[in-house]
Each structure stands twice: as C-alpha cells, then as structure tokens.
Amino acid sequence: MTTRSVTDRLGGLAFGGDYNPEQWDEPVWKEDDDLMRRARVNLATVGVFSWALLEPEEGRYDFAWLDAHLERLHANGVAVDLATPTASPPPWFTSAHPDALPVTPDGTRLTHGSRDTYCLAAPAYRDAARRIASALAERYGDHPAVALWHVHNEYVTLCWCDHTAAAFRRWLRRRHGSLDVLNEAWGTAFWSQRYTSWEQILPPRATQWHKNPGQALDFRRFWSDEVLAAYREQRDAIRAHSDRPVTTNLMLPAYQNLDLWALGREVDLVAVDHYPTAPGRDAAADTAFAADRARSLGGGRPWLLMEQGTNTVYDTDRVLGKEPGDILRHTLGHIARGSEGALFFQWRQSRAGAETWHSAMVPHAGPDSRVFHEVTAAGEAVARLRELAGSTVTAAVAVLHDSDAWWALEVDGLPSSELGCHAELRRAHRALWDAGVTVDFAHPEHELGAYRLVVAPALFLLSDAGAENLRRYVAGGGTLLVHHAAGYVDDRLHARLGGYPAAPLREALGVRVEEHRVVRRDERIVLSDGTHGVAWSESLRTEGAETLAVYTRGMLAGGPALTRHRFGDGRGWYLSTRLEDADYGALVVRLLTEAGVGRDVPGLPAGVEAVTRHASDGRRWHVLINHRDDTVPLPVPAHDLLADATAHTLPPGGCAVLRMP
C-alpha cells in the first residue's frame, strides 16, 4: 500500500480536514456541501470521535447516519478518510468496564469525561476497539467514498494500573528471559532492589525518590510496543475487509510515547498532526522540522499532513493566532517536504464542547471571513499542484534521532535537567534550515552512507551497534558532528567505563571524555575562538584529534572544547559544550562548507525557504516560500504552478512552485 493509491483516487493532492457532521443539522450539511466545493475539499476525515453514535450500546451498531453522510460526501466529490473512533470510548463502555479506566503513577483512577479515557492494556478495551474496527471495515471496506483508513487518534495515553502491570511483566519475560538477566540490566544490586519473582515487578509508579532508570526505560519501550500491538490489531481487522491504505496520526515531536521508527514501518503511509509552538518565522521553521521528520519516518516515501490549525499556534499557556498568509505558507511548507496534501482540524468550528475555541476551516464567523477566504485560496493552490503527487524529496544531511536516547534523557538522577532530546533536535534542525539545507532524520543504526553530513545532537544513550555504525560512517568518508554528553550509557543505561563516548565512536572522534562539568544557569563559557557555551562542559583528552577551540577559564582552561579528527576517509567533529545559537549556526555553516553541501536551491538569499521535489521520470519542482520583508529576484525564471505564469520575482511573504526544465 502506498500514498499513491490515495492520490490516484483523489486525482491530485489531498485537501480537507476532520469533518464532524454529527455536531450539526441538515441546513448546515447543505451549506457544507457548497462550501467544500468552493474550498476545493477532496478528502474529509470522518468518525474520529463518533463511537457513542456508532455503537450506542455494547454490540449494537447504528450505521444509518454514517451511511447517509458517506453517500452525501461521495456525491459531492469528497473522498473519505474513515476513522475508527477508539480514542474516545462512550460512557456505556467505562460504566461497564471501570477497570479499563487509566490509572496515574500515584494510583489515582481517572474518570470518564474527556477523550482518551482508557487503559490501552485493558483486555476489555482492546476487544471493544477491535470489534468496532472490524464492524466498520466489514460495512465500508469497499465503499467507493473510502480512500483511506484512519486508526484511532494520536495514540498517547499511558497507564500504571494492574492490567498494565500484568502486560509489563509479560513483556519483560519476552525481552529478558530470566530474572537474573533483568536484575543485571536494571542494576538492582543498587538500593537492594533485586527481584526474586516476576510478580514483584510493577510499572514505575510514584515512589519515595528516584525511580530505577532501567525500569523506567523498559517501561517506555514496553508502552511503545503496546501501542504498536493495539494499532496492528485494528489495522489487521480492517485489512480483512478492505484493500485501502491504513494509517494512524502521529503528533510530533514528543507528544506520544512511541518508537516512531517502528510505527513508521507498520503504517501504509506516515500521517502527522502539526501545530506550531511559536508564531512567525519560528512557526515556519517548526513546520519544516515536523515535515522533515514525517518524511524520514516513512523512509523517504510521500506522507500526509493529517491535521493542522488554520489559526492555531500553541505558545505554552496561550493559543495565538496565525498571521495573514500563514495558512498557505504552512500548507506549502509541508507539501514542499513531501506531504501529499494538507488536512486541517477541523472543517467547521464547534459551537460547544471541549474544543470550541480550536480554529477551523469554517470559523464561528462563517464563510465571509478572512480565515475561510484564505482556506479557499489554499485549496485552489493545492488543486494546481496535482502533478507533484508521488514525487519525493532527497537530502544530503541527516540529524540522528533515537527514541531510546530520548527516553534515557528523561529518567531520574541525571546530572542536569537541561539535558534533553527534542529541544536539541530542533536546534540542530533550525541551524540547518537557516542555512537553506533540507534535512533527513535517521536512526544511529541506519545506513548513513548517502549523507555528506550527519549531526548527532542528543545521543546520551548509544548502543554498541550505533557506535560502530557511526565509526564506519566516518571511516567511509562522512562528516560527523557529535554534541556533548554523547554515548555516556549503553542501551541498558549502564555507564560506559574507561571514558565516554562508546569505544568505536571515540576512535572515530579521536577524543576521550573523562569528566563532565555542569555549568551554572547564569554562566557563559568563553572559548578561544570567541564563541560562547552554556549548560554543559567536559574535560576531554585528544587521542588523535586536532583542537579547534579551547576553554579559557576555570579548571578546564586550555583544554579542548571543539575538536576535529581525520579518520579513514572522513572527519569526526566533537563539540563538548552547548554553543549559543548564533555561534552554533556559524559552526553548522562551517561544517556544511567542509562537507560540500550548499543550499538546496542555489542563488537565493537567507530567509527564502526552498525545497526540491523530484519525480521518478526526472521532473523536478522548486517550492519557494519568502519569509523576508522584501521582494527577491529568482535566479532562474520558471513557470509557477500557483500563478500559472512565468515567475521572475518572489514578493514579501510570497510563495511559488516552479516547474523546472
């Protein structure tokens, strides 16, 4: 199954969003038909939160209302992404199965009243989810409106109940085989934690002080596998009755406790939801970050933006609005990086309920509004890009991401709370985005030979296989930048002895880290090249590497801070502190130059985002987004699909999709 089967059904790229007709009445449905045609909507996600209507009591299904809406949408030229409604069990389910409600780490059992009120490990929940998925697929598996299946919604809910404990113990038996192996892996000789019976083992619930880090890491791994198993059960139930692609929507970057690489192998196409966390140019960079990750999780295959907000920016405790033109810019930001269209949550803004104020394609103000006018313009733009369907994006640079490394940086007892994963991934990606370079994400154990530059920002945990793979990459001619605190522990969270990082990586980098020194919050480290570091520093010994910058103060004065090592046919760089953003950006540009990597589209100034999509027959398109306040001349005039005319310049905030000769 591929995305191509979806775009073939649509006749081009997807445009639309979550549609919840059960919230409205017939006059509104008639208006929806008209407005969807005006906005060029061709794909609607239906049924995500409809379990209570589809199964009003256990085992009794009511599909008549859904039949009518699928027929209506199909007659209106709108295909359906049909969802299983299992993210929101109905009240009858939780009344009948109170043991399936989630339990927090401190033992509090939550009550019904929101979405995600279930324990994924509860047998009653899994059985009910499988039944509703099978019933939907049996009825609609070959329905002409259905182009795609959408399992669940943003799998995320963790639970620490007795069902979870039993499932965790079964998982541990499969992983470790014996209690002796488990005790060694978890280091239970410390604090008298040795287990003598499997029944003694619990999830990492609330306790007196630090939780056992090996237990905490294994619990995150277990829960990810539990999500994958739950997804596969519904997917396979659907496949028994339907040949349409099946997916679920990811909420990047860290909302879900998931091994994203593993899930990427299970879905027929990767689908993601994305809501930026800052406005303006930061939102554009965040869009690129999410889109590059989505493409990478599917191995470079086309993917789909399942949700975005028309006017939603989540800034800590506030929901900000987007600027005029952002709907199109963000939509194209995703399409540029491989998405086969753009969907929104949701079609019509709810008038009641928990997400009344979540933005939508048709806002409370109705169609005579800025938001709907921009939605219509975006729909017309996406319709003009049908020839991009099935094309792909390539990158010469990769940023490494490993879920184990992420989870390892969230256990108790680390030297600093400022060690983190996703903030470092974002920072590395942002520096490359600012430099005009398209980025893939990769796992440390992936084949990396296609990349000229690999950046490793947050590899506190690094497996032996990952360390050997990075050594091999450098020896084979690659350029590798490793950030501070890398390879300190193996994949059991056991500290590396004899110096950090893992031995094969030390060989490639030509350094041995002897000691870390956490930096005070109010302190800036001054390096000999005039750059500044914060948060972290290290005492390291060069073992073949050349020193490019040294510390200038304190006990580390004169010691190497930034090194470069010629190893085999490549070079391994090591950065032992967290450089301030501007200095880090300059270092990234230096590395790109050394690795021979230029802007994805040469001749454009900083502030113009440019990505190339490639077709298998050699055709290519430059997708350009101008984040500057001035008009930019194009280095090569070309036909702009959006304007259906030759483009010579790009106005402030403007976009173009150029068909290149």
N, C-alpha and C positions, 0 to 999 in steps of 0.2 A: 504494500500500500504506500502511496506517495501523495504529497500535496498536489501533484499534477492532476490526480483524479478529481480533486476538489475544484481546481481552477478550470479544468476541462468542462465540468458540469456548469460552472458559472459563466464560461465564455470570457474569462479575464480575471483580474484580481478581485478579491473579496472586499466588500464594503457594507457595513451594517453594525449590528450590535445585539445585546441582550434584549429580547422582546418579551414582555410580561402582560399579555392581553387580559389575563385573569384579573388584573387590577382595575380594568375599565369596562365600559359597557359598549353596546353596539354603535351608537353615534360616533364614539371615539375610534372604534375599529375602522369605520368607513373613512374617517379623516386620516387614519394611519395609512390606509392603502394609497391615498392620494399623495400624502407627504413622502412616503417611501419611494414612490415613483419619482417625485421631484428631486429627492436627495440621491437618487441612483443606488438605493439599497438593493443588494442582491443576495445577502446572507443574513439570517436572523437566528440568534441562539434562543431556543425555546425550552422551557420546562425546568430551568435550573433549580428553582425553589418551589416546585409545584407538587411535592409529594402528598400533601394533605388533600389536594383535589384529585390527584391521580389514583390514590388509594385511601378513600375516606375512612375505611376501617380495614383491619387486617385481612388480607386475602380477597377483598372485594375491590375491583378496579372500575374506574369510570373514565373511559377514553373518549366519550362522545364530544366533550368540549374541545379536546385536543384534535380530534378528527377534523372538526369544523375549521379550526384555525390553520391547520396544516393545508387543508384544501384551499382556504382563502389566500394564504401566502403563496402557494404554488400557482394559483390562478393569476396572482398579481406579479408573477415573475420573480418571486423571492424564494430562494432555496433555504433549507433549514439545517442548522447545526443542533441536532436534538440531544438534549442533556438528560442524564439520569439525575434525579433530584435528591441524591443521598446525603448532601451536605446539610440538609435541614429536615431531620425526622419530624413527623407530625406529633401532636400531643398524645394521640392514642398509643403511639409506639412507646414513648417514655413512661406513660402510665402503666402499660402492660409489662414493661421491662425496665424498672427503675435501676437495676444493677448495670444497665448499659449506659447510664449517665456518667460523664467523666468525673474523675477524682483528681484534685490538685495534689502537689507534693506534700502539703501539710495534712492531707487526709480529708479535706472538705469535698463532699459530693455536690457538684453543681446541679442546678435545677433547670427545667425547661423554661424557655423564654427568649432564646436567641437562636442564631444558627449554630451549627457545629456542636450541638448538644448530644454527643455520643462518644462512646469509647470504641475506637477502631478495632480493639482486640476482643470485644464482647461478641460471643457467638451469635446471640440473637440479632445484633445489628448487622453482622456480616451476612447472615442468612436473609434478612429482610432486604438488604441492599442488592444482593444477588437476584432475589426474586423480582424486584421491581425493574431491574435492568433487563432481565430475561423477558418479562412481560412486555416491556416497551419494544424490545427488539423483535419479538415474535409478531407484534402487531404492525410495526413500522419498518421492519428490516429492508423491505424492497419498495417502500413508499417513494414515489417519484420526487417528492419535495425534499427528501433527506439526502444531503450531500456529505454530512459529517456527523459523527457521534462524539459527544462531549461527556465523559465520565466525571461525575461528582463536581466539585468546585473548590479549587485552591486547598487541596488536602493539607491540613496543618495541625489539627487538634491532637495534643499529647495527653496522656492519661497515666495515672500511677495506681490504678485500682488493682483488685485481686485478679481480675481477668488478665490485666497487663502483666502482673507478676507471674502468673502461670505461663503465659506466652513467652515472656522474657526467659524463664528457666528453660523452656523447650529450645529456644534459640541458642542459649548458652551451651546446652548439651551438644547441639549440632556443631557449633563453632569450635568449642574447646575439647569436646570428647570426654574429658575427665576433670574431676575437681582438682587434681594435682596440677594439671595444665592451667586451669582457671586461676588457681591461687598464685601460681608463678606469674601469670600475665598481669594480674591485678596487684601484685606486690603485697599480698595480705599478711606477710610476716611483719609488716609495719602496723603498729597500733593493735596488735592482737586480733586481726580480722580474719584469720584463717577459717575457711568453711569446711565442715565435715559432712554436710548433707546438702543436696540441691534445694531442699525445702527451706533452708535457712536464708536463701538468697532472695532479696527483694529489689524492686526498682529503686533508684536513688531518691528516696523520699526525703522530706525535711528531717534534718538531724542536728546534733549539737554544734558541729563546726564544719570543717572541710569534709566534703564527700570524697570517697575513694575515686581518684581520677580515672583509673582503668574501668571501674564500674560505670562511671558517668559516660565515658567514651563508648563503651559497648552498648549502653542503653540508647544512645543516639543512633548507633549503627542498627541496632535491633528495630527501633521505631521506623527508620527509613525502609528497612526490609518489610516491615508490617504494612506500610503504605503501598509498597510495590505489590505485595501479595493481594491486598484489597483491590487495587486497580486491576490487576490481572484477572481476578475473579469476575469483575464486571465486564472487562474487555472481552474475555472469552465467552461469557454468556451472550454478549452482543454478536460476536463473530459466528456463533452457532446459527444465527438467523439473518445475517447481513454481510454484504461484501464492501460496505462503505468504510472509509478510514475511521479509526478510533483514536481519540486523544484525551488528555486532561489538561487543565490550565495551570501553569506554574506562576507563582507570584514571586518574582525576583526582587532583590538578590538573596535575602536571608529569612523571609517570612516563614518558609516551610522547612521543617526538619527532614531533609531529603538528600540523598546522594543523587544529585542532578544528572550526573553522567549515567547512572544506572537507569533512571527513569527515561532518559533520552533514548536508550536502547529499546524500551518497551512500547513507546507510543509510535503510531504510524506517522505522525508529524509532531514536532515540538510546537506547543502553543503557550503563550505567556500573557500575563496581565502586567501592565506597567503604568505606574503613577509617579511622576517625578517628585522629588523631595525638596526642590528649590526652584524658584522662578528664573525666567530669562535664559541667559546663555548656559547657566548651570543645568537647567532643565534639558537643554539640547544635548549637553554632554552626558547627562544621566540617561537620556533616550538612547544614545549611541552605546553606552555601557550595557544596558539591558538588551539591546538588539544584537550586539556582537556576542553576548553570552548565549542568547537564544539560538542563534545560528550555529554556534560552536557545539551546543549540547546535542544537536542532531547530526553532527559530523559534517557540517557544511551544507546540508540539504536545505532547500527552502522551508520556511517555517511560517507561523501565523501569529500576528498580534491579536489575541482574543479579546482583550479589554484595554481601553484607555479612557480617560475622562475628557470630556470636551472642555471643562473649565475647572479642573481639579488639580491642585498642587498641594501635597501633604507636607507641610512645614512644621514638624514637631507637634505642637498642640493646636495648630491653626490649619484651616483649609483655605489656601489662597486661590485666586483666580488666575487664569492664563491671560497673556497679552493678545490683542488682536493679531490674527495671522498664525498663532501658535497651533491651532487645530491642523492646518495644512502642513506647517513646518514639522510638527511632531509626527504626523502621519507619514510624511515623506522620509523623515529620519529613520523610521522603522523599515519602510519599503526599500530605501537605499541599501540597507544592510541585510536584505534577503527575505523580508516578510512578503508573503503572497497576498497582502492586502492589509486592511485595518478595520477592526471592530471596536465598538465602544460599550461601556456600561453606562447607561442603558439607553434604549431608544427614547422612551418618554419618562420625564422626571416624575417620580412618585409623589402623590399628594398626601400620603400617610405612610407610617412605618418608620423603621429604624434608619433608613437611608433616604429620608425625604429630601435632604439637602445635598445629596450626591448629584453632581451635574449630569446632564443627559443631552442627547441629540436634539430632542424637542424639550426645551426648558419649561418651567412653570409659565413663563411669559408667552409661550406658544410659538408658532412658526414665524410670526412677524417680530423677529428678534435677531440681534447680532449673532448669537450662537447658532441658530438654525440657518441663517444665511451663510455663515462660514462652513457649517456642516454640508450644506448643499454644494458650495464651491469645492470642498474637499472631495465630495462624491463624484462630481464632474471630473475633477483632476484624476482621481483613481481610475475612472472609466476610460480615460485616454491612455492609460499605461498598460493596457491588456497585453501588449507584445512583450512585456517584461516577465510574464508568467513563466515559471520554470527556470529562469536564469539564476545564476549563483554569484557569490562573492568570494574572492580569494584574498589572503592576507600574507604578508611576509614577516609579520611579528606576532608572537604569542605571549600571553600572560598566563601563568600557571595557577590553576585552582584545584584544590583537593578538599572534599568535604571532611575527610578525617582531620586535615590540618585546621580547618575552620572549627570543628568541634573540640579539638585539642586546645585551642586558644580560649575556650570558654569553660574549662574545668577550674575547680578551686585551687588556690595555692600558687598561682603564677607570680613571678616577681613584680609584675606591673599590670595594672588594669588597662594601660594604654597599648598593650599588645592586642591586636585584633586582626581579623581577616578581611572583612568586606570593605572597611574603610581604606585599607592598604590596596586592595584590588582596584577600588575606584580611583585612588590617587595615581596608581601606575597607568591605568587606562586613560585618565584625564590628561596626563602629560603626553601620551602618545596621540590622543585626539587633538590636543592643542597643536601638535606638530604635523597634523594633517595625514596621519597614518591609520589605516584600517587594521583592526586587531582581531585575532582569534583568541579564544581561551582554550587551554589544553590541560590535561592531567599530567603530573610529573612522569607517569609511566607510559604516556602516549609516544608514538613515533613523532619526533620533532625535526627530522632532517629537512623538511620543506621550509623551515623558518630561518631567516637570516639572523634574527634577534629573538631571544627568549628572556622574559623578565619574570623573576620569582620573588614576589613581594611578601609572602606570609607563609613560609614553609617551616614553621616551628616543628611540626611533625613531618618526617620524611622517611618513607620506607626504604629498605635496603635496595629494592628493585628500582625505586625512583632515583635514589642517589647514583646508582650505576648507570641508569639511563641518561642522567644529566652529564655524567662524566663522558659517556660515549658521544653525546651530542657535541660537546666542546671538542673532543678529540677529532671528530669528523668534520670540523670546520665552522661550527656555530659560534655565535657570540652570546654569552650568558651573563646576565646581571642578577646576582643573588643579594637580597636585602638582609639586614641584621636579623639575629635570632633564628637563623635557618638551621634545620637539621639537628636541633638540640635533643630531640627524642625520636625513638623509632615508632613503629606502628602499634606498639603496645604501651606507648607513653613512658617507656624506660629511657632514662637519660643516657646519652651517648658518652661512653667513657674514653678518656685519652684526648679530649678536646673536641670541639664542635667545628663544622657540622659532621655528618656521616663521612666515613673514611673515603669512599670513592669521590665524593664531592670535594673534600679537602684537597685531594690530588688534582682535580681539575682547576680549583681556585688558587692553589699554591699558598694557602694560609691555614693556620690552626688557631681557633679562638680558645683562649684559656679562661677568660673571665668576662662576665657581663657586669656593667655598672649602670643602674637605672639613674636617669637624670631627673633632678628636681623639676617640679612643674614650672617654676619661674626662671629656669636656667636655659641659656642658649650656649651651645658648644661652638667655639670658633675653630675652624680648620685652617690649615696653612694656605689653602688656595682662595681664602676669603669667603668660603661658603659657611653656612651655619646649620647645626644639627640640634635636635630636641629629642626628649623622651628616653633615649637609649644610647648607650655607647659600649664598646667592647675593647678588651685588651687582647690583641692578637699578634701572632708571630708569623712572619712571612716565611714560607718554605718554597721559594722559587718565584713568588710574585713580586712585581715591582710596585713600589709605594707611590701613589699619585697625590695623596694629601695625608697630612698627619694632624693629630690633635695638638693644640698649642697650650693647653692649660691643665693643671691638676696632675694627678698621678699618671695619666695617660699621655702627658706632653711628650712629643717626639715619637709617639707610637703611631703605627699606620691606621688610617681611618678609611681610606679608599684605595683599593689595590686592583691590579690587572695582571693576569698570568697568561703567558703563551703556553698552550698545552695542546699537543698534537697539531692539528691544522686550525685550531680555533683559539678563542680567548675567553677566559673566565674572569669576570669582574666581581668584586665583593665590596659592599657598602655597609659599614659597621655601625652607622647611626641613621636616624631618620632626618634626612635633609629637609629644610624648609621648602615650601612648594616651588618657589621661583628657582632655587638652586637645583632642586631635583629635576625640574623641567629642562634646565640647561644641560644637566648630565644626560638625560634621555636623548636630547638632540645630538650630543656628542657621540653617544653610542650608535644612534641611527646612522650618523655620518660614517663612523668606522665600519659599520656593517653593510654600508652601501644601500641603505633604504631611504628613498625620497618620498615626497608627498604622493598620495595616490593619484592625484591629477596635477601634474607639474604646471607651473606658471600662474597659480592662483595665490593670493596673499593669505596670511593668517587671518582667521575669522570667517573664511569661506569653507564650509564643510563640503567635502567632495568624496564620493564613493562610486566605484565602478561595478556594475552588474554585467556578467558575461553569459552569453548563450552558448550552447554546445556547438552551434554552427559557426561560431566566430563573431557573431554580432556582439556589440557592447554599448552600454549606455552610461553616461556620467550623470549621477544625481547630485545636484548642487543646491546648497542652502546658504544664503548670505546672512551671517549673524552680525555683519558690520552696519555702520550708520551711513556708509557712502556707497555709490554705485561702483561696481567692479567690472572692468572690461574682461571679456573672455579671451583666453589665449588663442583658441581656435573657434571661430563662429560655427555653429552647428544647428541642426533642426531641433527645436524644443517641442517635445510632445505635449507639454502643458498648454503652450500658446499656439501650437500648430503653425509655427513660423520659425524662420532663422533667428537665433538669438545672438546678439553681439555683446550685450552687457547684462549684468545682473543687478537689479536695483536693491536698495537697502531692505533687508528682511525678505527679499525675493527668493523664489525657487525656480529651478529649471531641471528638466530631464532631457539630456541631449543624446540624440541618436548619432553615434559616431560612425564615420566612414570605415 
